[in-house]
């Protein structure tokens, strides 16, 4: 700011849609992502009212980083990211750009890219276990990711409930390892950026936690929920079943977009 330069924010997120049809409308972005991107663009615009050079935000799409751990095909991750880019262009969100593994590791296979980012930047499982014993925030993140993995696997896992819990706890460590590795890579590629997070953050954290859209669950995101236009004119993220109960399906360009209770 003292140098009169534009501020850069980085936000890991917008990876891909949840594989659970109980949560989302499909594997492509919908009105939830559209409104979240518009919010982020508006955030950057508001910065310019107090800092004339303004701000830009890099959406660091991390679907390929851990798609194999959450059961989402790489082709779905690609189509999701491509549609996000189209939304940004179509809606004139010029303060937003996308960044993903393709920008760092080029034409390597997705498995090769995942292996590289893990090898170069991921903490060990032993280190994570030590953190979980000492850090309540880290433990809350681990439990939240485990819950998402269990919910997303419902109906697709053929074993017992206890076996599913064990498998998801194991994979949760992998997701956190890859997420940490992705964060390190982002910091390396964008060394002067201000880091935002879609997860709640404690006071004094190196990251600023933000809510993309209104939701009863503080962990809800457009890629794990369905957008509902409420009767009071406000938007909310809810599970698909709840959206179906409270509203009617609305299409945009022939695709499911959101539910409306208005």
C-alpha atoms as an extended CHARMM CRD file, in Angstrom:
* protein
*
       262  EXT
         1         1  UNK       CA              0.0000000000        0.0000000000        0.0000000000  PROA      1               0.0000000000
         2         2  UNK       CA              2.8170000000        2.4160000000        0.8620000000  PROA      2               0.0000000000
         3         3  UNK       CA              4.2790000000        1.8580000000       -2.5970000000  PROA      3               0.0000000000
         4         4  UNK       CA              0.9270000000        2.6240000000       -4.2170000000  PROA      4               0.0000000000
         5         5  UNK       CA              0.6590000000       -0.8450000000       -5.7430000000  PROA      5               0.0000000000
         6         6  UNK       CA             -2.3340000000       -3.0570000000       -6.4300000000  PROA      6               0.0000000000
         7         7  UNK       CA             -3.0170000000       -5.5760000000       -3.6620000000  PROA      7               0.0000000000
         8         8  UNK       CA             -3.1630000000       -9.2630000000       -4.6030000000  PROA      8               0.0000000000
         9         9  UNK       CA             -5.3140000000      -11.7450000000       -2.6990000000  PROA      9               0.0000000000
        10        10  UNK       CA             -4.9720000000      -15.5100000000       -3.1330000000  PROA      10              0.0000000000
        11        11  UNK       CA             -7.8600000000      -17.8390000000       -2.2730000000  PROA      11              0.0000000000
        12        12  UNK       CA             -7.4770000000      -21.6300000000       -2.4560000000  PROA      12              0.0000000000
        13        13  UNK       CA            -10.8380000000      -23.1760000000       -3.2830000000  PROA      13              0.0000000000
        14        14  UNK       CA            -13.3440000000      -23.7430000000       -6.0970000000  PROA      14              0.0000000000
        15        15  UNK       CA            -11.8850000000      -27.2550000000       -6.6480000000  PROA      15              0.0000000000
        16        16  UNK       CA            -14.8120000000      -29.1640000000       -8.1810000000  PROA      16              0.0000000000
        17        17  UNK       CA            -18.3360000000      -30.1170000000       -7.2110000000  PROA      17              0.0000000000
        18        18  UNK       CA            -18.9220000000      -32.6740000000       -4.4770000000  PROA      18              0.0000000000
        19        19  UNK       CA            -19.5340000000      -36.1340000000       -5.9690000000  PROA      19              0.0000000000
        20        20  UNK       CA            -22.6590000000      -36.4570000000       -3.7920000000  PROA      20              0.0000000000
        21        21  UNK       CA            -25.9680000000      -35.8500000000       -5.6450000000  PROA      21              0.0000000000
        22        22  UNK       CA            -27.5470000000      -35.3020000000       -2.2120000000  PROA      22              0.0000000000
        23        23  UNK       CA            -25.6030000000      -32.0480000000       -1.9160000000  PROA      23              0.0000000000
        24        24  UNK       CA            -25.2130000000      -30.5070000000       -5.3750000000  PROA      24              0.0000000000
        25        25  UNK       CA            -26.9720000000      -30.1560000000       -8.7350000000  PROA      25              0.0000000000
        26        26  UNK       CA            -24.2120000000      -31.6920000000      -10.8720000000  PROA      26              0.0000000000
        27        27  UNK       CA            -20.4910000000      -31.5340000000      -11.6100000000  PROA      27              0.0000000000
        28        28  UNK       CA            -20.4820000000      -28.0600000000      -13.2240000000  PROA      28              0.0000000000
        29        29  UNK       CA            -20.5800000000      -24.6300000000      -11.5220000000  PROA      29              0.0000000000
        30        30  UNK       CA            -24.0340000000      -23.1610000000      -10.9420000000  PROA      30              0.0000000000
        31        31  UNK       CA            -25.5280000000      -19.9900000000       -9.4790000000  PROA      31              0.0000000000
        32        32  UNK       CA            -23.6740000000      -20.6630000000       -6.2280000000  PROA      32              0.0000000000
        33        33  UNK       CA            -20.2840000000      -20.2730000000       -7.8870000000  PROA      33              0.0000000000
        34        34  UNK       CA            -21.5370000000      -17.3510000000       -9.9740000000  PROA      34              0.0000000000
        35        35  UNK       CA            -22.6230000000      -15.4180000000       -6.8890000000  PROA      35              0.0000000000
        36        36  UNK       CA            -19.4820000000      -16.3290000000       -4.9430000000  PROA      36              0.0000000000
        37        37  UNK       CA            -17.2740000000      -15.0730000000       -7.7720000000  PROA      37              0.0000000000
        38        38  UNK       CA            -19.3270000000      -11.8730000000       -7.9740000000  PROA      38              0.0000000000
        39        39  UNK       CA            -18.8510000000      -11.3800000000       -4.2250000000  PROA      39              0.0000000000
        40        40  UNK       CA            -15.0750000000      -11.7700000000       -4.5600000000  PROA      40              0.0000000000
        41        41  UNK       CA            -14.9710000000       -9.3100000000       -7.4670000000  PROA      41              0.0000000000
        42        42  UNK       CA            -17.0340000000       -6.8410000000       -5.4230000000  PROA      42              0.0000000000
        43        43  UNK       CA            -14.6210000000       -7.2540000000       -2.5080000000  PROA      43              0.0000000000
        44        44  UNK       CA            -11.7480000000       -6.1970000000       -4.7660000000  PROA      44              0.0000000000
        45        45  UNK       CA            -13.7930000000       -3.2760000000       -6.0960000000  PROA      45              0.0000000000
        46        46  UNK       CA            -14.4980000000       -2.0530000000       -2.5500000000  PROA      46              0.0000000000
        47        47  UNK       CA            -10.7820000000       -2.0510000000       -1.7440000000  PROA      47              0.0000000000
        48        48  UNK       CA            -10.3060000000        0.6360000000       -4.3980000000  PROA      48              0.0000000000
        49        49  UNK       CA            -12.5240000000        3.0330000000       -2.4000000000  PROA      49              0.0000000000
        50        50  UNK       CA             -9.8260000000        3.2190000000        0.3040000000  PROA      50              0.0000000000
        51        51  UNK       CA             -6.7620000000        2.2370000000       -1.7510000000  PROA      51              0.0000000000
        52        52  UNK       CA             -7.0230000000        3.6880000000       -5.2930000000  PROA      52              0.0000000000
        53        53  UNK       CA             -4.7890000000        1.0780000000       -7.0120000000  PROA      53              0.0000000000
        54        54  UNK       CA             -7.3820000000       -1.4570000000       -5.8910000000  PROA      54              0.0000000000
        55        55  UNK       CA             -7.0010000000       -5.2010000000       -5.6220000000  PROA      55              0.0000000000
        56        56  UNK       CA             -7.1610000000       -8.3540000000       -7.6470000000  PROA      56              0.0000000000
        57        57  UNK       CA             -7.8700000000      -11.8840000000       -6.5020000000  PROA      57              0.0000000000
        58        58  UNK       CA             -6.3560000000      -15.1360000000       -7.7250000000  PROA      58              0.0000000000
        59        59  UNK       CA             -8.7570000000      -18.0580000000       -7.3790000000  PROA      59              0.0000000000
        60        60  UNK       CA             -6.4010000000      -20.9880000000       -6.7500000000  PROA      60              0.0000000000
        61        61  UNK       CA             -8.5090000000      -23.9120000000       -7.9540000000  PROA      61              0.0000000000
        62        62  UNK       CA             -7.2450000000      -27.0130000000       -6.1600000000  PROA      62              0.0000000000
        63        63  UNK       CA             -9.3890000000      -29.8260000000       -7.5610000000  PROA      63              0.0000000000
        64        64  UNK       CA             -6.5290000000      -31.6540000000       -9.2570000000  PROA      64              0.0000000000
        65        65  UNK       CA             -4.4620000000      -31.4750000000       -6.0760000000  PROA      65              0.0000000000
        66        66  UNK       CA             -6.6660000000      -33.9910000000       -4.2410000000  PROA      66              0.0000000000
        67        67  UNK       CA             -9.3240000000      -35.1090000000       -6.7540000000  PROA      67              0.0000000000
        68        68  UNK       CA             -8.1550000000      -38.7090000000       -6.4810000000  PROA      68              0.0000000000
        69        69  UNK       CA             -8.7010000000      -38.6510000000       -2.7030000000  PROA      69              0.0000000000
        70        70  UNK       CA            -12.2580000000      -37.3120000000       -2.8710000000  PROA      70              0.0000000000
        71        71  UNK       CA            -13.4350000000      -39.4970000000       -5.7660000000  PROA      71              0.0000000000
        72        72  UNK       CA            -13.8130000000      -36.8560000000       -8.4860000000  PROA      72              0.0000000000
        73        73  UNK       CA            -12.5300000000      -37.6670000000      -12.0110000000  PROA      73              0.0000000000
        74        74  UNK       CA             -9.8960000000      -35.3130000000      -13.4350000000  PROA      74              0.0000000000
        75        75  UNK       CA            -12.1440000000      -34.7110000000      -16.4560000000  PROA      75              0.0000000000
        76        76  UNK       CA            -14.8280000000      -33.2860000000      -14.1390000000  PROA      76              0.0000000000
        77        77  UNK       CA            -12.2240000000      -31.0660000000      -12.4600000000  PROA      77              0.0000000000
        78        78  UNK       CA            -11.1460000000      -29.7210000000      -15.8640000000  PROA      78              0.0000000000
        79        79  UNK       CA            -14.7030000000      -29.0190000000      -17.0120000000  PROA      79              0.0000000000
        80        80  UNK       CA            -15.5080000000      -27.3200000000      -13.6940000000  PROA      80              0.0000000000
        81        81  UNK       CA            -12.4510000000      -25.0380000000      -13.9540000000  PROA      81              0.0000000000
        82        82  UNK       CA            -13.1380000000      -24.2570000000      -17.6140000000  PROA      82              0.0000000000
        83        83  UNK       CA            -16.7060000000      -23.2490000000      -16.7630000000  PROA      83              0.0000000000
        84        84  UNK       CA            -15.4480000000      -21.0240000000      -13.9260000000  PROA      84              0.0000000000
        85        85  UNK       CA            -13.1820000000      -19.2610000000      -16.4080000000  PROA      85              0.0000000000
        86        86  UNK       CA            -16.1430000000      -18.7980000000      -18.7520000000  PROA      86              0.0000000000
        87        87  UNK       CA            -18.2310000000      -17.2780000000      -15.9280000000  PROA      87              0.0000000000
        88        88  UNK       CA            -15.4550000000      -14.8190000000      -15.1020000000  PROA      88              0.0000000000
        89        89  UNK       CA            -15.2610000000      -13.7310000000      -18.7630000000  PROA      89              0.0000000000
        90        90  UNK       CA            -18.9980000000      -13.5720000000      -19.3630000000  PROA      90              0.0000000000
        91        91  UNK       CA            -19.7360000000      -11.5970000000      -16.1980000000  PROA      91              0.0000000000
        92        92  UNK       CA            -16.8550000000       -9.1480000000      -16.6990000000  PROA      92              0.0000000000
        93        93  UNK       CA            -15.1200000000      -10.0220000000      -13.4290000000  PROA      93              0.0000000000
        94        94  UNK       CA            -11.8550000000       -8.4660000000      -14.5390000000  PROA      94              0.0000000000
        95        95  UNK       CA            -10.3670000000       -8.3750000000      -11.0530000000  PROA      95              0.0000000000
        96        96  UNK       CA            -10.4060000000      -12.2000000000      -10.8300000000  PROA      96              0.0000000000
        97        97  UNK       CA             -8.0040000000      -14.7090000000      -12.3790000000  PROA      97              0.0000000000
        98        98  UNK       CA             -7.7130000000      -18.4910000000      -12.0920000000  PROA      98              0.0000000000
        99        99  UNK       CA             -4.6030000000      -20.4420000000      -11.0880000000  PROA      99              0.0000000000
       100       100  UNK       CA             -4.1820000000      -24.2350000000      -10.9410000000  PROA      100             0.0000000000
       101       101  UNK       CA             -1.5890000000      -26.9730000000      -11.3340000000  PROA      101             0.0000000000
       102       102  UNK       CA             -1.6000000000      -26.5200000000      -15.1030000000  PROA      102             0.0000000000
       103       103  UNK       CA              0.0090000000      -23.1170000000      -14.5860000000  PROA      103             0.0000000000
       104       104  UNK       CA              2.9210000000      -24.6520000000      -12.6670000000  PROA      104             0.0000000000
       105       105  UNK       CA              3.5570000000      -28.1400000000      -14.0490000000  PROA      105             0.0000000000
       106       106  UNK       CA              2.3260000000      -27.7070000000      -17.6060000000  PROA      106             0.0000000000
       107       107  UNK       CA              1.5350000000      -30.7690000000      -19.7000000000  PROA      107             0.0000000000
       108       108  UNK       CA              2.4760000000      -33.5000000000      -17.2120000000  PROA      108             0.0000000000
       109       109  UNK       CA             -0.2280000000      -36.0030000000      -16.3140000000  PROA      109             0.0000000000
       110       110  UNK       CA             -2.4880000000      -35.2230000000      -13.3790000000  PROA      110             0.0000000000
       111       111  UNK       CA             -0.9250000000      -38.0360000000      -11.3460000000  PROA      111             0.0000000000
       112       112  UNK       CA              2.5590000000      -36.6590000000      -12.0280000000  PROA      112             0.0000000000
       113       113  UNK       CA              1.4930000000      -33.1570000000      -10.9690000000  PROA      113             0.0000000000
       114       114  UNK       CA             -0.0440000000      -34.4490000000       -7.7410000000  PROA      114             0.0000000000
       115       115  UNK       CA              3.0940000000      -36.4500000000       -6.9790000000  PROA      115             0.0000000000
       116       116  UNK       CA              5.3180000000      -33.4240000000       -7.5490000000  PROA      116             0.0000000000
       117       117  UNK       CA              3.3960000000      -31.0390000000       -5.3280000000  PROA      117             0.0000000000
       118       118  UNK       CA              3.1430000000      -33.6960000000       -2.6000000000  PROA      118             0.0000000000
       119       119  UNK       CA              6.8190000000      -34.6240000000       -2.7670000000  PROA      119             0.0000000000
       120       120  UNK       CA              8.0470000000      -31.0270000000       -2.7390000000  PROA      120             0.0000000000
       121       121  UNK       CA              5.7100000000      -29.4100000000       -0.2330000000  PROA      121             0.0000000000
       122       122  UNK       CA              3.5620000000      -31.8180000000        1.8450000000  PROA      122             0.0000000000
       123       123  UNK       CA              4.1540000000      -32.3690000000        5.5910000000  PROA      123             0.0000000000
       124       124  UNK       CA              4.4000000000      -35.9370000000        6.8960000000  PROA      124             0.0000000000
       125       125  UNK       CA              1.4280000000      -37.7240000000        8.4500000000  PROA      125             0.0000000000
       126       126  UNK       CA              3.4110000000      -38.0220000000       11.6920000000  PROA      126             0.0000000000
       127       127  UNK       CA              3.7880000000      -34.2440000000       11.8340000000  PROA      127             0.0000000000
       128       128  UNK       CA              0.0690000000      -33.7510000000       11.2110000000  PROA      128             0.0000000000
       129       129  UNK       CA             -0.8330000000      -36.1920000000       13.9870000000  PROA      129             0.0000000000
       130       130  UNK       CA              1.3390000000      -34.2080000000       16.3890000000  PROA      130             0.0000000000
       131       131  UNK       CA             -0.4590000000      -31.0160000000       15.3520000000  PROA      131             0.0000000000
       132       132  UNK       CA             -3.8930000000      -32.5360000000       15.8870000000  PROA      132             0.0000000000
       133       133  UNK       CA             -2.9630000000      -33.4420000000       19.4490000000  PROA      133             0.0000000000
       134       134  UNK       CA             -1.9040000000      -29.8710000000       20.2130000000  PROA      134             0.0000000000
       135       135  UNK       CA             -3.9970000000      -27.5810000000       17.9800000000  PROA      135             0.0000000000
       136       136  UNK       CA             -7.8010000000      -27.3740000000       18.3020000000  PROA      136             0.0000000000
       137       137  UNK       CA             -8.1330000000      -25.5330000000       14.9690000000  PROA      137             0.0000000000
       138       138  UNK       CA             -6.1810000000      -28.2440000000       13.1440000000  PROA      138             0.0000000000
       139       139  UNK       CA             -8.3280000000      -30.9020000000       14.8120000000  PROA      139             0.0000000000
       140       140  UNK       CA            -11.5250000000      -29.0850000000       13.7710000000  PROA      140             0.0000000000
       141       141  UNK       CA            -10.2860000000      -28.9700000000       10.1720000000  PROA      141             0.0000000000
       142       142  UNK       CA             -9.4680000000      -32.6950000000       10.2240000000  PROA      142             0.0000000000
       143       143  UNK       CA            -12.9080000000      -33.5380000000       11.6010000000  PROA      143             0.0000000000
       144       144  UNK       CA            -14.6210000000      -31.2700000000        9.0700000000  PROA      144             0.0000000000
       145       145  UNK       CA            -12.8050000000      -32.8750000000        6.1360000000  PROA      145             0.0000000000
       146       146  UNK       CA            -13.5440000000      -36.3670000000        7.4840000000  PROA      146             0.0000000000
       147       147  UNK       CA            -17.2330000000      -35.4570000000        7.7210000000  PROA      147             0.0000000000
       148       148  UNK       CA            -17.2870000000      -34.2260000000        4.1180000000  PROA      148             0.0000000000
       149       149  UNK       CA            -15.5750000000      -37.4000000000        2.9000000000  PROA      149             0.0000000000
       150       150  UNK       CA            -18.0540000000      -39.6250000000        4.7420000000  PROA      150             0.0000000000
       151       151  UNK       CA            -21.0320000000      -37.6640000000        3.3830000000  PROA      151             0.0000000000
       152       152  UNK       CA            -19.6870000000      -37.6540000000       -0.1750000000  PROA      152             0.0000000000
       153       153  UNK       CA            -19.0530000000      -41.4250000000       -0.1330000000  PROA      153             0.0000000000
       154       154  UNK       CA            -22.5740000000      -42.2530000000        1.0780000000  PROA      154             0.0000000000
       155       155  UNK       CA            -24.2350000000      -44.6630000000       -1.3340000000  PROA      155             0.0000000000
       156       156  UNK       CA            -20.9770000000      -45.3830000000       -3.1520000000  PROA      156             0.0000000000
       157       157  UNK       CA            -19.0440000000      -47.2460000000       -0.4330000000  PROA      157             0.0000000000
       158       158  UNK       CA            -19.7910000000      -50.9710000000       -0.2900000000  PROA      158             0.0000000000
       159       159  UNK       CA            -18.3370000000      -51.7480000000        3.1460000000  PROA      159             0.0000000000
       160       160  UNK       CA            -19.6250000000      -51.1920000000        6.6590000000  PROA      160             0.0000000000
       161       161  UNK       CA            -20.1690000000      -47.7770000000        8.2330000000  PROA      161             0.0000000000
       162       162  UNK       CA            -17.1830000000      -48.2770000000       10.5510000000  PROA      162             0.0000000000
       163       163  UNK       CA            -14.9790000000      -49.2580000000        7.5920000000  PROA      163             0.0000000000
       164       164  UNK       CA            -16.0920000000      -46.1180000000        5.7650000000  PROA      164             0.0000000000
       165       165  UNK       CA            -15.2110000000      -43.9800000000        8.7990000000  PROA      165             0.0000000000
       166       166  UNK       CA            -11.7350000000      -45.5370000000        9.0080000000  PROA      166             0.0000000000
       167       167  UNK       CA            -11.1210000000      -45.0480000000        5.2870000000  PROA      167             0.0000000000
       168       168  UNK       CA            -12.2500000000      -41.4180000000        5.3840000000  PROA      168             0.0000000000
       169       169  UNK       CA            -10.0970000000      -40.6600000000        8.4130000000  PROA      169             0.0000000000
       170       170  UNK       CA             -7.1090000000      -42.0380000000        6.5130000000  PROA      170             0.0000000000
       171       171  UNK       CA             -7.9230000000      -40.0320000000        3.3920000000  PROA      171             0.0000000000
       172       172  UNK       CA             -8.5040000000      -36.8730000000        5.4640000000  PROA      172             0.0000000000
       173       173  UNK       CA             -4.8020000000      -36.8820000000        6.3430000000  PROA      173             0.0000000000
       174       174  UNK       CA             -4.0120000000      -37.0700000000        2.6270000000  PROA      174             0.0000000000
       175       175  UNK       CA             -6.3520000000      -34.1680000000        1.8400000000  PROA      175             0.0000000000
       176       176  UNK       CA             -4.7230000000      -32.0190000000        4.5340000000  PROA      176             0.0000000000
       177       177  UNK       CA             -1.2380000000      -32.9780000000        3.3140000000  PROA      177             0.0000000000
       178       178  UNK       CA             -2.1080000000      -31.9750000000       -0.2510000000  PROA      178             0.0000000000
       179       179  UNK       CA             -3.8990000000      -28.8120000000        0.8840000000  PROA      179             0.0000000000
       180       180  UNK       CA             -0.8610000000      -27.7440000000        2.8870000000  PROA      180             0.0000000000
       181       181  UNK       CA              1.3620000000      -28.5340000000       -0.0930000000  PROA      181             0.0000000000
       182       182  UNK       CA             -0.9070000000      -26.4560000000       -2.3430000000  PROA      182             0.0000000000
       183       183  UNK       CA             -0.7210000000      -23.5760000000        0.1160000000  PROA      183             0.0000000000
       184       184  UNK       CA              3.0680000000      -23.7110000000        0.0820000000  PROA      184             0.0000000000
       185       185  UNK       CA              3.1040000000      -23.7530000000       -3.7080000000  PROA      185             0.0000000000
       186       186  UNK       CA              0.7340000000      -20.7590000000       -3.8440000000  PROA      186             0.0000000000
       187       187  UNK       CA              2.9860000000      -18.8190000000       -1.4560000000  PROA      187             0.0000000000
       188       188  UNK       CA              5.9910000000      -19.6820000000       -3.6210000000  PROA      188             0.0000000000
       189       189  UNK       CA              4.2460000000      -18.5460000000       -6.8090000000  PROA      189             0.0000000000
       190       190  UNK       CA              2.5760000000      -15.4560000000       -5.2650000000  PROA      190             0.0000000000
       191       191  UNK       CA              5.0260000000      -14.3660000000       -2.5550000000  PROA      191             0.0000000000
       192       192  UNK       CA              3.5420000000      -10.8920000000       -1.8830000000  PROA      192             0.0000000000
       193       193  UNK       CA             -0.1240000000      -11.8740000000       -1.8360000000  PROA      193             0.0000000000
       194       194  UNK       CA             -2.5420000000      -11.6270000000        1.0830000000  PROA      194             0.0000000000
       195       195  UNK       CA             -3.8830000000      -15.1040000000        1.8120000000  PROA      195             0.0000000000
       196       196  UNK       CA             -7.6330000000      -15.6450000000        2.2020000000  PROA      196             0.0000000000
       197       197  UNK       CA             -9.3400000000      -18.8700000000        3.3030000000  PROA      197             0.0000000000
       198       198  UNK       CA            -12.8220000000      -20.3490000000        2.9850000000  PROA      198             0.0000000000
       199       199  UNK       CA            -12.3020000000      -21.9960000000        6.4020000000  PROA      199             0.0000000000
       200       200  UNK       CA            -12.8750000000      -20.1770000000        9.7080000000  PROA      200             0.0000000000
       201       201  UNK       CA             -9.6260000000      -18.7150000000       11.0650000000  PROA      201             0.0000000000
       202       202  UNK       CA             -8.6740000000      -17.7060000000       14.6190000000  PROA      202             0.0000000000
       203       203  UNK       CA             -7.6600000000      -14.1050000000       15.4320000000  PROA      203             0.0000000000
       204       204  UNK       CA             -4.0370000000      -13.4390000000       14.5550000000  PROA      204             0.0000000000
       205       205  UNK       CA             -3.9090000000      -16.1030000000       11.8520000000  PROA      205             0.0000000000
       206       206  UNK       CA             -1.7600000000      -15.6130000000        8.7520000000  PROA      206             0.0000000000
       207       207  UNK       CA             -4.9720000000      -16.1330000000        6.7140000000  PROA      207             0.0000000000
       208       208  UNK       CA             -8.2050000000      -14.1600000000        6.6300000000  PROA      208             0.0000000000
       209       209  UNK       CA            -11.3040000000      -16.3730000000        6.7540000000  PROA      209             0.0000000000
       210       210  UNK       CA            -14.2340000000      -15.2280000000        4.6060000000  PROA      210             0.0000000000
       211       211  UNK       CA            -17.7800000000      -16.4220000000        3.9310000000  PROA      211             0.0000000000
       212       212  UNK       CA            -18.5800000000      -16.6540000000        0.2370000000  PROA      212             0.0000000000
       213       213  UNK       CA            -22.3580000000      -16.8840000000        0.6840000000  PROA      213             0.0000000000
       214       214  UNK       CA            -24.8690000000      -17.0890000000        3.5270000000  PROA      214             0.0000000000
       215       215  UNK       CA            -25.2010000000      -20.5570000000        5.0570000000  PROA      215             0.0000000000
       216       216  UNK       CA            -26.2110000000      -22.0070000000        8.4170000000  PROA      216             0.0000000000
       217       217  UNK       CA            -23.0820000000      -24.1780000000        8.3210000000  PROA      217             0.0000000000
       218       218  UNK       CA            -19.8950000000      -22.1110000000        8.5400000000  PROA      218             0.0000000000
       219       219  UNK       CA            -18.1100000000      -24.7120000000        6.4210000000  PROA      219             0.0000000000
       220       220  UNK       CA            -20.6280000000      -24.6170000000        3.5400000000  PROA      220             0.0000000000
       221       221  UNK       CA            -19.3410000000      -23.6520000000        0.0950000000  PROA      221             0.0000000000
       222       222  UNK       CA            -20.9650000000      -23.5220000000       -3.3690000000  PROA      222             0.0000000000
       223       223  UNK       CA            -19.1750000000      -26.7330000000       -4.3500000000  PROA      223             0.0000000000
       224       224  UNK       CA            -20.6190000000      -28.6530000000       -1.3780000000  PROA      224             0.0000000000
       225       225  UNK       CA            -24.1600000000      -27.2630000000       -1.4760000000  PROA      225             0.0000000000
       226       226  UNK       CA            -27.0380000000      -26.0160000000       -3.6260000000  PROA      226             0.0000000000
       227       227  UNK       CA            -28.0000000000      -22.3220000000       -3.9580000000  PROA      227             0.0000000000
       228       228  UNK       CA            -31.5050000000      -21.3920000000       -2.8330000000  PROA      228             0.0000000000
       229       229  UNK       CA            -33.1610000000      -18.0460000000       -3.5910000000  PROA      229             0.0000000000
       230       230  UNK       CA            -35.3100000000      -17.4860000000       -0.5300000000  PROA      230             0.0000000000
       231       231  UNK       CA            -38.7420000000      -15.9110000000       -0.3230000000  PROA      231             0.0000000000
       232       232  UNK       CA            -37.2120000000      -12.9130000000        1.4860000000  PROA      232             0.0000000000
       233       233  UNK       CA            -35.0010000000      -12.1470000000       -1.5250000000  PROA      233             0.0000000000
       234       234  UNK       CA            -31.7740000000      -13.4900000000       -0.0140000000  PROA      234             0.0000000000
       235       235  UNK       CA            -29.5420000000      -16.3300000000       -1.1920000000  PROA      235             0.0000000000
       236       236  UNK       CA            -28.5420000000      -19.2890000000        0.9520000000  PROA      236             0.0000000000
       237       237  UNK       CA            -26.4760000000      -22.4530000000        0.5290000000  PROA      237             0.0000000000
       238       238  UNK       CA            -28.2830000000      -25.6340000000        1.6040000000  PROA      238             0.0000000000
       239       239  UNK       CA            -28.2210000000      -29.3460000000        0.8590000000  PROA      239             0.0000000000
       240       240  UNK       CA            -29.9480000000      -30.2850000000       -2.3760000000  PROA      240             0.0000000000
       241       241  UNK       CA            -32.7380000000      -32.1750000000       -0.6040000000  PROA      241             0.0000000000
       242       242  UNK       CA            -33.5910000000      -29.1020000000        1.4510000000  PROA      242             0.0000000000
       243       243  UNK       CA            -33.5280000000      -26.8800000000       -1.6490000000  PROA      243             0.0000000000
       244       244  UNK       CA            -35.9190000000      -29.2850000000       -3.4040000000  PROA      244             0.0000000000
       245       245  UNK       CA            -38.2690000000      -29.1840000000       -0.4170000000  PROA      245             0.0000000000
       246       246  UNK       CA            -38.2790000000      -25.3940000000       -0.1510000000  PROA      246             0.0000000000
       247       247  UNK       CA            -38.2640000000      -24.2710000000       -3.7940000000  PROA      247             0.0000000000
       248       248  UNK       CA            -38.5470000000      -25.0370000000       -7.4980000000  PROA      248             0.0000000000
       249       249  UNK       CA            -35.6800000000      -25.8080000000       -9.8530000000  PROA      249             0.0000000000
       250       250  UNK       CA            -34.5220000000      -22.9490000000      -12.1000000000  PROA      250             0.0000000000
       251       251  UNK       CA            -32.5260000000      -23.5820000000      -15.2950000000  PROA      251             0.0000000000
       252       252  UNK       CA            -29.9300000000      -21.2840000000      -16.8540000000  PROA      252             0.0000000000
       253       253  UNK       CA            -28.7860000000      -21.9620000000      -20.4220000000  PROA      253             0.0000000000
       254       254  UNK       CA            -30.5770000000      -25.2880000000      -20.2050000000  PROA      254             0.0000000000
       255       255  UNK       CA            -28.6940000000      -26.4580000000      -17.0990000000  PROA      255             0.0000000000
       256       256  UNK       CA            -29.7930000000      -26.6490000000      -13.4390000000  PROA      256             0.0000000000
       257       257  UNK       CA            -28.8080000000      -23.3470000000      -11.8350000000  PROA      257             0.0000000000
       258       258  UNK       CA            -30.5110000000      -23.0640000000       -8.4300000000  PROA      258             0.0000000000
       259       259  UNK       CA            -33.7780000000      -23.4280000000       -6.5580000000  PROA      259             0.0000000000
       260       260  UNK       CA            -36.1740000000      -20.5700000000       -5.9430000000  PROA      260             0.0000000000
       261       261  UNK       CA            -38.6690000000      -20.2070000000       -3.0900000000  PROA      261             0.0000000000
       262       262  UNK       CA            -39.7560000000      -16.7510000000       -4.2790000000  PROA      262             0.0000000000
